[in-house]
Amino acid sequence: MQDLGKLLFIVGLVLAVAGAWLWSGRSFGWLGRLPGDIAYQKGDFSFYFPATTCILISVVLTLMALFLRR
């Protein structure tokens, strides 16, 4: 049970630091504008889906989970 507590503390700390960093305006300028992200605009309608960005974030989070599990 202590391992779970440590994991939750580390995840919370990482999220807090990442949130503060993004809130300060120093974000990744290229994140969300990768090749493969879908953007459609016609008239007053615009649609944006960051497909490649979602895949990249999923891979990074999966690798982090695998390393933290060991």
PDB file with SEQRES, HELIX, SHEET and CRYST1 records, atoms N, CA, C and O in Angstrom:
SEQRES   1 A   70  MET GLN ASP LEU GLY LYS LEU LEU PHE ILE VAL GLY LEU          
SEQRES   2 A   70  VAL LEU ALA VAL ALA GLY ALA TRP LEU TRP SER GLY ARG          
SEQRES   3 A   70  SER PHE GLY TRP LEU GLY ARG LEU PRO GLY ASP ILE ALA          
SEQRES   4 A   70  TYR GLN LYS GLY ASP PHE SER PHE TYR PHE PRO ALA THR          
SEQRES   5 A   70  THR CYS ILE LEU ILE SER VAL VAL LEU THR LEU MET ALA          
SEQRES   6 A   70  LEU PHE LEU ARG ARG                                          
HELIX    1 AA1 GLN A    2  TRP A   23  1                                  22    
HELIX    2 AA2 ALA A   51  ARG A   69  1                                  19    
SHEET    1 AA1 2 ILE A  38  LYS A  42  0                                        
SHEET    2 AA1 2 PHE A  45  PHE A  49 -1                                        
CRYST1    1.000    1.000    1.000  90.00  90.00  90.00 P 1           1          
ATOM      1  N   MET A   1       0.823  -1.188   0.000  1.00  0.00           N  
ATOM      2  CA  MET A   1       0.000   0.000   0.000  1.00  0.00           C  
ATOM      3  C   MET A   1       0.872   1.258   0.000  1.00  0.00           C  
ATOM      4  O   MET A   1       0.466   2.295  -0.525  1.00  0.00           O  
ATOM      5  N   GLN A   2       2.073   1.168   0.589  1.00  0.00           N  
ATOM      6  CA  GLN A   2       2.953   2.324   0.600  1.00  0.00           C  
ATOM      7  C   GLN A   2       3.453   2.647  -0.808  1.00  0.00           C  
ATOM      8  O   GLN A   2       3.661   3.813  -1.145  1.00  0.00           O  
ATOM      9  N   ASP A   3       3.644   1.615  -1.626  1.00  0.00           N  
ATOM     10  CA  ASP A   3       4.086   1.851  -2.999  1.00  0.00           C  
ATOM     11  C   ASP A   3       3.041   2.642  -3.779  1.00  0.00           C  
ATOM     12  O   ASP A   3       3.385   3.520  -4.569  1.00  0.00           O  
ATOM     13  N   LEU A   4       1.782   2.336  -3.560  1.00  0.00           N  
ATOM     14  CA  LEU A   4       0.713   3.066  -4.226  1.00  0.00           C  
ATOM     15  C   LEU A   4       0.711   4.529  -3.795  1.00  0.00           C  
ATOM     16  O   LEU A   4       0.506   5.426  -4.612  1.00  0.00           O  
ATOM     17  N   GLY A   5       0.939   4.758  -2.520  1.00  0.00           N  
ATOM     18  CA  GLY A   5       0.996   6.129  -2.019  1.00  0.00           C  
ATOM     19  C   GLY A   5       2.142   6.916  -2.629  1.00  0.00           C  
ATOM     20  O   GLY A   5       1.979   8.083  -2.987  1.00  0.00           O  
ATOM     21  N   LYS A   6       3.297   6.281  -2.747  1.00  0.00           N  
ATOM     22  CA  LYS A   6       4.444   6.935  -3.371  1.00  0.00           C  
ATOM     23  C   LYS A   6       4.160   7.241  -4.837  1.00  0.00           C  
ATOM     24  O   LYS A   6       4.487   8.321  -5.330  1.00  0.00           O  
ATOM     25  N   LEU A   7       3.549   6.284  -5.527  1.00  0.00           N  
ATOM     26  CA  LEU A   7       3.226   6.481  -6.940  1.00  0.00           C  
ATOM     27  C   LEU A   7       2.246   7.635  -7.120  1.00  0.00           C  
ATOM     28  O   LEU A   7       2.433   8.480  -7.996  1.00  0.00           O  
ATOM     29  N   LEU A   8       1.215   7.673  -6.304  1.00  0.00           N  
ATOM     30  CA  LEU A   8       0.236   8.759  -6.396  1.00  0.00           C  
ATOM     31  C   LEU A   8       0.874  10.112  -6.084  1.00  0.00           C  
ATOM     32  O   LEU A   8       0.536  11.118  -6.707  1.00  0.00           O  
ATOM     33  N   PHE A   9       1.783  10.137  -5.135  1.00  0.00           N  
ATOM     34  CA  PHE A   9       2.472  11.377  -4.799  1.00  0.00           C  
ATOM     35  C   PHE A   9       3.330  11.853  -5.968  1.00  0.00           C  
ATOM     36  O   PHE A   9       3.314  13.036  -6.305  1.00  0.00           O  
ATOM     37  N   ILE A  10       4.071  10.949  -6.584  1.00  0.00           N  
ATOM     38  CA  ILE A  10       4.934  11.309  -7.707  1.00  0.00           C  
ATOM     39  C   ILE A  10       4.104  11.781  -8.889  1.00  0.00           C  
ATOM     40  O   ILE A  10       4.432  12.790  -9.514  1.00  0.00           O  
ATOM     41  N   VAL A  11       3.026  11.056  -9.205  1.00  0.00           N  
ATOM     42  CA  VAL A  11       2.158  11.451 -10.320  1.00  0.00           C  
ATOM     43  C   VAL A  11       1.541  12.819 -10.051  1.00  0.00           C  
ATOM     44  O   VAL A  11       1.476  13.652 -10.956  1.00  0.00           O  
ATOM     45  N   GLY A  12       1.093  13.062  -8.839  1.00  0.00           N  
ATOM     46  CA  GLY A  12       0.524  14.356  -8.478  1.00  0.00           C  
ATOM     47  C   GLY A  12       1.538  15.477  -8.579  1.00  0.00           C  
ATOM     48  O   GLY A  12       1.221  16.570  -9.048  1.00  0.00           O  
ATOM     49  N   LEU A  13       2.755  15.209  -8.142  1.00  0.00           N  
ATOM     50  CA  LEU A  13       3.805  16.208  -8.231  1.00  0.00           C  
ATOM     51  C   LEU A  13       4.148  16.538  -9.673  1.00  0.00           C  
ATOM     52  O   LEU A  13       4.316  17.705 -10.026  1.00  0.00           O  
ATOM     53  N   VAL A  14       4.252  15.514 -10.505  1.00  0.00           N  
ATOM     54  CA  VAL A  14       4.537  15.726 -11.925  1.00  0.00           C  
ATOM     55  C   VAL A  14       3.415  16.530 -12.585  1.00  0.00           C  
ATOM     56  O   VAL A  14       3.680  17.452 -13.356  1.00  0.00           O  
ATOM     57  N   LEU A  15       2.174  16.183 -12.286  1.00  0.00           N  
ATOM     58  CA  LEU A  15       1.044  16.919 -12.856  1.00  0.00           C  
ATOM     59  C   LEU A  15       1.022  18.375 -12.387  1.00  0.00           C  
ATOM     60  O   LEU A  15       0.710  19.272 -13.170  1.00  0.00           O  
ATOM     61  N   ALA A  16       1.346  18.610 -11.134  1.00  0.00           N  
ATOM     62  CA  ALA A  16       1.365  19.976 -10.617  1.00  0.00           C  
ATOM     63  C   ALA A  16       2.455  20.804 -11.289  1.00  0.00           C  
ATOM     64  O   ALA A  16       2.226  21.956 -11.658  1.00  0.00           O  
ATOM     65  N   VAL A  17       3.635  20.220 -11.445  1.00  0.00           N  
ATOM     66  CA  VAL A  17       4.727  20.945 -12.099  1.00  0.00           C  
ATOM     67  C   VAL A  17       4.396  21.204 -13.567  1.00  0.00           C  
ATOM     68  O   VAL A  17       4.624  22.304 -14.072  1.00  0.00           O  
ATOM     69  N   ALA A  18       3.857  20.188 -14.255  1.00  0.00           N  
ATOM     70  CA  ALA A  18       3.498  20.356 -15.663  1.00  0.00           C  
ATOM     71  C   ALA A  18       2.393  21.401 -15.813  1.00  0.00           C  
ATOM     72  O   ALA A  18       2.442  22.217 -16.733  1.00  0.00           O  
ATOM     73  N   GLY A  19       1.417  21.390 -14.940  1.00  0.00           N  
ATOM     74  CA  GLY A  19       0.346  22.376 -14.997  1.00  0.00           C  
ATOM     75  C   GLY A  19       0.836  23.786 -14.753  1.00  0.00           C  
ATOM     76  O   GLY A  19       0.412  24.719 -15.435  1.00  0.00           O  
ATOM     77  N   ALA A  20       1.729  23.951 -13.785  1.00  0.00           N  
ATOM     78  CA  ALA A  20       2.289  25.271 -13.516  1.00  0.00           C  
ATOM     79  C   ALA A  20       3.128  25.758 -14.695  1.00  0.00           C  
ATOM     80  O   ALA A  20       3.101  26.939 -15.042  1.00  0.00           O  
ATOM     81  N   TRP A  21       3.871  24.838 -15.305  1.00  0.00           N  
ATOM     82  CA  TRP A  21       4.703  25.212 -16.446  1.00  0.00           C  
ATOM     83  C   TRP A  21       3.847  25.629 -17.638  1.00  0.00           C  
ATOM     84  O   TRP A  21       4.138  26.627 -18.297  1.00  0.00           O  
ATOM     85  N   LEU A  22       2.790  24.863 -17.914  1.00  0.00           N  
ATOM     86  CA  LEU A  22       1.904  25.209 -19.024  1.00  0.00           C  
ATOM     87  C   LEU A  22       1.123  26.485 -18.739  1.00  0.00           C  
ATOM     88  O   LEU A  22       0.868  27.277 -19.647  1.00  0.00           O  
ATOM     89  N   TRP A  23       0.745  26.685 -17.487  1.00  0.00           N  
ATOM     90  CA  TRP A  23      -0.019  27.868 -17.107  1.00  0.00           C  
ATOM     91  C   TRP A  23       0.821  29.132 -17.263  1.00  0.00           C  
ATOM     92  O   TRP A  23       0.285  30.204 -17.544  1.00  0.00           O  
ATOM     93  N   SER A  24       2.126  29.012 -17.082  1.00  0.00           N  
ATOM     94  CA  SER A  24       3.006  30.172 -17.186  1.00  0.00           C  
ATOM     95  C   SER A  24       3.182  30.634 -18.632  1.00  0.00           C  
ATOM     96  O   SER A  24       3.734  31.707 -18.874  1.00  0.00           O  
ATOM     97  N   GLY A  25       2.717  29.834 -19.592  1.00  0.00           N  
ATOM     98  CA  GLY A  25       2.796  30.222 -20.985  1.00  0.00           C  
ATOM     99  C   GLY A  25       3.972  29.625 -21.732  1.00  0.00           C  
ATOM    100  O   GLY A  25       4.110  29.841 -22.936  1.00  0.00           O  
ATOM    101  N   ARG A  26       4.813  28.887 -21.052  1.00  0.00           N  
ATOM    102  CA  ARG A  26       5.970  28.256 -21.695  1.00  0.00           C  
ATOM    103  C   ARG A  26       5.618  26.840 -22.102  1.00  0.00           C  
ATOM    104  O   ARG A  26       6.092  25.874 -21.503  1.00  0.00           O  
ATOM    105  N   SER A  27       4.800  26.723 -23.104  1.00  0.00           N  
ATOM    106  CA  SER A  27       4.385  25.394 -23.539  1.00  0.00           C  
ATOM    107  C   SER A  27       5.174  24.965 -24.765  1.00  0.00           C  
ATOM    108  O   SER A  27       5.949  25.739 -25.328  1.00  0.00           O  
ATOM    109  N   PHE A  28       4.968  23.745 -25.160  1.00  0.00           N  
ATOM    110  CA  PHE A  28       5.592  23.237 -26.370  1.00  0.00           C  
ATOM    111  C   PHE A  28       4.869  23.848 -27.558  1.00  0.00           C  
ATOM    112  O   PHE A  28       3.701  23.537 -27.790  1.00  0.00           O  
ATOM    113  N   GLY A  29       5.530  24.703 -28.310  1.00  0.00           N  
ATOM    114  CA  GLY A  29       4.898  25.371 -29.438  1.00  0.00           C  
ATOM    115  C   GLY A  29       4.526  24.417 -30.560  1.00  0.00           C  
ATOM    116  O   GLY A  29       3.558  24.656 -31.281  1.00  0.00           O  
ATOM    117  N   TRP A  30       5.280  23.344 -30.713  1.00  0.00           N  
ATOM    118  CA  TRP A  30       5.044  22.384 -31.790  1.00  0.00           C  
ATOM    119  C   TRP A  30       3.983  21.358 -31.418  1.00  0.00           C  
ATOM    120  O   TRP A  30       3.423  20.702 -32.296  1.00  0.00           O  
ATOM    121  N   LEU A  31       3.702  21.212 -30.131  1.00  0.00           N  
ATOM    122  CA  LEU A  31       2.721  20.209 -29.706  1.00  0.00           C  
ATOM    123  C   LEU A  31       1.327  20.682 -30.100  1.00  0.00           C  
ATOM    124  O   LEU A  31       0.898  21.767 -29.708  1.00  0.00           O  
ATOM    125  N   GLY A  32       0.632  19.874 -30.866  1.00  0.00           N  
ATOM    126  CA  GLY A  32      -0.679  20.249 -31.368  1.00  0.00           C  
ATOM    127  C   GLY A  32      -0.641  20.709 -32.808  1.00  0.00           C  
ATOM    128  O   GLY A  32      -1.684  20.926 -33.424  1.00  0.00           O  
ATOM    129  N   ARG A  33       0.555  20.858 -33.347  1.00  0.00           N  
ATOM    130  CA  ARG A  33       0.711  21.248 -34.749  1.00  0.00           C  
ATOM    131  C   ARG A  33       1.625  20.270 -35.476  1.00  0.00           C  
ATOM    132  O   ARG A  33       2.403  20.670 -36.342  1.00  0.00           O  
ATOM    133  N   LEU A  34       1.535  19.010 -35.132  1.00  0.00           N  
ATOM    134  CA  LEU A  34       2.369  17.992 -35.755  1.00  0.00           C  
ATOM    135  C   LEU A  34       1.771  17.541 -37.079  1.00  0.00           C  
ATOM    136  O   LEU A  34       0.566  17.677 -37.293  1.00  0.00           O  
ATOM    137  N   PRO A  35       2.604  17.004 -37.971  1.00  0.00           N  
ATOM    138  CA  PRO A  35       2.047  16.426 -39.202  1.00  0.00           C  
ATOM    139  C   PRO A  35       1.120  15.261 -38.833  1.00  0.00           C  
ATOM    140  O   PRO A  35       1.483  14.404 -38.027  1.00  0.00           O  
ATOM    141  N   GLY A  36      -0.032  15.238 -39.405  1.00  0.00           N  
ATOM    142  CA  GLY A  36      -1.006  14.202 -39.078  1.00  0.00           C  
ATOM    143  C   GLY A  36      -2.141  14.706 -38.207  1.00  0.00           C  
ATOM    144  O   GLY A  36      -3.164  14.033 -38.076  1.00  0.00           O  
ATOM    145  N   ASP A  37      -1.979  15.879 -37.608  1.00  0.00           N  
ATOM    146  CA  ASP A  37      -3.076  16.495 -36.877  1.00  0.00           C  
ATOM    147  C   ASP A  37      -4.084  17.019 -37.900  1.00  0.00           C  
ATOM    148  O   ASP A  37      -3.708  17.613 -38.910  1.00  0.00           O  
ATOM    149  N   ILE A  38      -5.347  16.793 -37.627  1.00  0.00           N  
ATOM    150  CA  ILE A  38      -6.390  17.102 -38.598  1.00  0.00           C  
ATOM    151  C   ILE A  38      -6.968  18.484 -38.314  1.00  0.00           C  
ATOM    152  O   ILE A  38      -7.441  18.755 -37.210  1.00  0.00           O  
ATOM    153  N   ALA A  39      -6.927  19.346 -39.310  1.00  0.00           N  
ATOM    154  CA  ALA A  39      -7.506  20.686 -39.193  1.00  0.00           C  
ATOM    155  C   ALA A  39      -8.343  20.945 -40.435  1.00  0.00           C  
ATOM    156  O   ALA A  39      -7.874  20.781 -41.561  1.00  0.00           O  
ATOM    157  N   TYR A  40      -9.591  21.354 -40.216  1.00  0.00           N  
ATOM    158  CA  TYR A  40     -10.509  21.635 -41.320  1.00  0.00           C  
ATOM    159  C   TYR A  40     -11.218  22.943 -41.017  1.00  0.00           C  
ATOM    160  O   TYR A  40     -11.730  23.146 -39.916  1.00  0.00           O  
ATOM    161  N   GLN A  41     -11.243  23.824 -42.004  1.00  0.00           N  
ATOM    162  CA  GLN A  41     -11.930  25.095 -41.824  1.00  0.00           C  
ATOM    163  C   GLN A  41     -12.659  25.465 -43.100  1.00  0.00           C  
ATOM    164  O   GLN A  41     -12.089  25.442 -44.191  1.00  0.00           O  
ATOM    165  N   LYS A  42     -13.916  25.802 -42.948  1.00  0.00           N  
ATOM    166  CA  LYS A  42     -14.720  26.231 -44.083  1.00  0.00           C  
ATOM    167  C   LYS A  42     -15.741  27.242 -43.581  1.00  0.00           C  
ATOM    168  O   LYS A  42     -16.645  26.901 -42.818  1.00  0.00           O  
ATOM    169  N   GLY A  43     -15.591  28.453 -44.004  1.00  0.00           N  
ATOM    170  CA  GLY A  43     -16.517  29.504 -43.572  1.00  0.00           C  
ATOM    171  C   GLY A  43     -16.403  29.753 -42.082  1.00  0.00           C  
ATOM    172  O   GLY A  43     -15.318  30.000 -41.555  1.00  0.00           O  
ATOM    173  N   ASP A  44     -17.547  29.683 -41.413  1.00  0.00           N  
ATOM    174  CA  ASP A  44     -17.588  29.908 -39.966  1.00  0.00           C  
ATOM    175  C   ASP A  44     -17.279  28.651 -39.172  1.00  0.00           C  
ATOM    176  O   ASP A  44     -17.136  28.714 -37.951  1.00  0.00           O  
ATOM    177  N   PHE A  45     -17.175  27.517 -39.838  1.00  0.00           N  
ATOM    178  CA  PHE A  45     -16.965  26.236 -39.159  1.00  0.00           C  
ATOM    179  C   PHE A  45     -15.490  25.850 -39.194  1.00  0.00           C  
ATOM    180  O   PHE A  45     -14.841  25.915 -40.238  1.00  0.00           O  
ATOM    181  N   SER A  46     -14.982  25.452 -38.052  1.00  0.00           N  
ATOM    182  CA  SER A  46     -13.618  24.918 -38.008  1.00  0.00           C  
ATOM    183  C   SER A  46     -13.602  23.696 -37.109  1.00  0.00           C  
ATOM    184  O   SER A  46     -14.271  23.655 -36.076  1.00  0.00           O  
ATOM    185  N   PHE A  47     -12.835  22.711 -37.515  1.00  0.00           N  
ATOM    186  CA  PHE A  47     -12.709  21.459 -36.773  1.00  0.00           C  
ATOM    187  C   PHE A  47     -11.232  21.140 -36.646  1.00  0.00           C  
ATOM    188  O   PHE A  47     -10.481  21.231 -37.617  1.00  0.00           O  
ATOM    189  N   TYR A  48     -10.820  20.766 -35.445  1.00  0.00           N  
ATOM    190  CA  TYR A  48      -9.422  20.429 -35.212  1.00  0.00           C  
ATOM    191  C   TYR A  48      -9.360  19.194 -34.333  1.00  0.00           C  
ATOM    192  O   TYR A  48      -9.987  19.146 -33.275  1.00  0.00           O  
ATOM    193  N   PHE A  49      -8.605  18.195 -34.768  1.00  0.00           N  
ATOM    194  CA  PHE A  49      -8.383  16.993 -33.972  1.00  0.00           C  
ATOM    195  C   PHE A  49      -6.899  16.654 -34.021  1.00  0.00           C  
ATOM    196  O   PHE A  49      -6.388  16.294 -35.081  1.00  0.00           O  
ATOM    197  N   PRO A  50      -6.194  16.763 -32.889  1.00  0.00           N  
ATOM    198  CA  PRO A  50      -4.751  16.500 -32.867  1.00  0.00           C  
ATOM    199  C   PRO A  50      -4.450  15.000 -32.784  1.00  0.00           C  
ATOM    200  O   PRO A  50      -4.035  14.509 -31.734  1.00  0.00           O  
ATOM    201  N   ALA A  51      -4.656  14.274 -33.880  1.00  0.00           N  
ATOM    202  CA  ALA A  51      -4.499  12.820 -33.885  1.00  0.00           C  
ATOM    203  C   ALA A  51      -3.068  12.399 -33.555  1.00  0.00           C  
ATOM    204  O   ALA A  51      -2.862  11.543 -32.695  1.00  0.00           O  
ATOM    205  N   THR A  52      -2.087  12.984 -34.218  1.00  0.00           N  
ATOM    206  CA  THR A  52      -0.693  12.624 -33.980  1.00  0.00           C  
ATOM    207  C   THR A  52      -0.260  13.011 -32.572  1.00  0.00           C  
ATOM    208  O   THR A  52       0.482  12.273 -31.923  1.00  0.00           O  
ATOM    209  N   THR A  53      -0.711  14.141 -32.108  1.00  0.00           N  
ATOM    210  CA  THR A  53      -0.374  14.572 -30.762  1.00  0.00           C  
ATOM    211  C   THR A  53      -0.941  13.605 -29.728  1.00  0.00           C  
ATOM    212  O   THR A  53      -0.265  13.286 -28.750  1.00  0.00           O  
ATOM    213  N   CYS A  54      -2.167  13.135 -29.928  1.00  0.00           N  
ATOM    214  CA  CYS A  54      -2.774  12.164 -29.021  1.00  0.00           C  
ATOM    215  C   CYS A  54      -1.991  10.859 -29.002  1.00  0.00           C  
ATOM    216  O   CYS A  54      -1.781  10.275 -27.940  1.00  0.00           O  
ATOM    217  N   ILE A  55      -1.563  10.404 -30.162  1.00  0.00           N  
ATOM    218  CA  ILE A  55      -0.783   9.173 -30.235  1.00  0.00           C  
ATOM    219  C   ILE A  55       0.552   9.353 -29.518  1.00  0.00           C  
ATOM    220  O   ILE A  55       0.977   8.470 -28.774  1.00  0.00           O  
ATOM    221  N   LEU A  56       1.213  10.479 -29.733  1.00  0.00           N  
ATOM    222  CA  LEU A  56       2.502  10.745 -29.089  1.00  0.00           C  
ATOM    223  C   LEU A  56       2.359  10.783 -27.569  1.00  0.00           C  
ATOM    224  O   LEU A  56       3.170  10.190 -26.857  1.00  0.00           O  
ATOM    225  N   ILE A  57       1.356  11.462 -27.076  1.00  0.00           N  
ATOM    226  CA  ILE A  57       1.126  11.534 -25.631  1.00  0.00           C  
ATOM    227  C   ILE A  57       0.800  10.154 -25.075  1.00  0.00           C  
ATOM    228  O   ILE A  57       1.255   9.814 -23.983  1.00  0.00           O  
ATOM    229  N   SER A  58       0.034   9.363 -25.789  1.00  0.00           N  
ATOM    230  CA  SER A  58      -0.298   8.013 -25.354  1.00  0.00           C  
ATOM    231  C   SER A  58       0.943   7.136 -25.250  1.00  0.00           C  
ATOM    232  O   SER A  58       1.092   6.376 -24.292  1.00  0.00           O  
ATOM    233  N   VAL A  59       1.829   7.238 -26.228  1.00  0.00           N  
ATOM    234  CA  VAL A  59       3.064   6.442 -26.192  1.00  0.00           C  
ATOM    235  C   VAL A  59       3.935   6.863 -25.013  1.00  0.00           C  
ATOM    236  O   VAL A  59       4.478   6.010 -24.311  1.00  0.00           O  
ATOM    237  N   VAL A  60       4.071   8.154 -24.790  1.00  0.00           N  
ATOM    238  CA  VAL A  60       4.891   8.641 -23.681  1.00  0.00           C  
ATOM    239  C   VAL A  60       4.322   8.191 -22.345  1.00  0.00           C  
ATOM    240  O   VAL A  60       5.069   7.724 -21.485  1.00  0.00           O  
ATOM    241  N   LEU A  61       3.019   8.321 -22.155  1.00  0.00           N  
ATOM    242  CA  LEU A  61       2.399   7.904 -20.896  1.00  0.00           C  
ATOM    243  C   LEU A  61       2.484   6.389 -20.693  1.00  0.00           C  
ATOM    244  O   LEU A  61       2.658   5.927 -19.565  1.00  0.00           O  
ATOM    245  N   THR A  62       2.364   5.615 -21.773  1.00  0.00           N  
ATOM    246  CA  THR A  62       2.495   4.163 -21.675  1.00  0.00           C  
ATOM    247  C   THR A  62       3.904   3.773 -21.262  1.00  0.00           C  
ATOM    248  O   THR A  62       4.085   2.901 -20.411  1.00  0.00           O  
ATOM    249  N   LEU A  63       4.902   4.411 -21.857  1.00  0.00           N  
ATOM    250  CA  LEU A  63       6.291   4.126 -21.478  1.00  0.00           C  
ATOM    251  C   LEU A  63       6.566   4.520 -20.033  1.00  0.00           C  
ATOM    252  O   LEU A  63       7.263   3.803 -19.315  1.00  0.00           O  
ATOM    253  N   MET A  64       6.027   5.641 -19.609  1.00  0.00           N  
ATOM    254  CA  MET A  64       6.204   6.054 -18.203  1.00  0.00           C  
ATOM    255  C   MET A  64       5.563   5.040 -17.257  1.00  0.00           C  
ATOM    256  O   MET A  64       6.134   4.716 -16.216  1.00  0.00           O  
ATOM    257  N   ALA A  65       4.389   4.543 -17.612  1.00  0.00           N  
ATOM    258  CA  ALA A  65       3.708   3.553 -16.775  1.00  0.00           C  
ATOM    259  C   ALA A  65       4.500   2.252 -16.704  1.00  0.00           C  
ATOM    260  O   ALA A  65       4.592   1.628 -15.647  1.00  0.00           O  
ATOM    261  N   LEU A  66       5.068   1.850 -17.830  1.00  0.00           N  
ATOM    262  CA  LEU A  66       5.867   0.628 -17.829  1.00  0.00           C  
ATOM    263  C   LEU A  66       7.108   0.768 -16.962  1.00  0.00           C  
ATOM    264  O   LEU A  66       7.461  -0.162 -16.236  1.00  0.00           O  
ATOM    265  N   PHE A  67       7.771   1.912 -17.027  1.00  0.00           N  
ATOM    266  CA  PHE A  67       8.972   2.121 -16.225  1.00  0.00           C  
ATOM    267  C   PHE A  67       8.655   2.269 -14.743  1.00  0.00           C  
ATOM    268  O   PHE A  67       9.433   1.827 -13.898  1.00  0.00           O  
ATOM    269  N   LEU A  68       7.525   2.885 -14.419  1.00  0.00           N  
ATOM    270  CA  LEU A  68       7.160   3.043 -13.013  1.00  0.00           C  
ATOM    271  C   LEU A  68       6.661   1.741 -12.396  1.00  0.00           C  
ATOM    272  O   LEU A  68       6.724   1.560 -11.180  1.00  0.00           O  
ATOM    273  N   ARG A  69       6.170   0.847 -13.228  1.00  0.00           N  
ATOM    274  CA  ARG A  69       5.659  -0.419 -12.722  1.00  0.00           C  
ATOM    275  C   ARG A  69       6.794  -1.336 -12.241  1.00  0.00           C  
ATOM    276  O   ARG A  69       6.587  -2.171 -11.360  1.00  0.00           O  
ATOM    277  N   ARG A  70       7.960  -1.182 -12.807  1.00  0.00           N  
ATOM    278  CA  ARG A  70       9.093  -2.050 -12.453  1.00  0.00           C  
ATOM    279  C   ARG A  70       9.715  -1.674 -11.153  1.00  0.00           C  
ATOM    280  O   ARG A  70      10.677  -2.310 -10.722  1.00  0.00           O  
TER     281      ARG A  70                                                      
END                                                                             
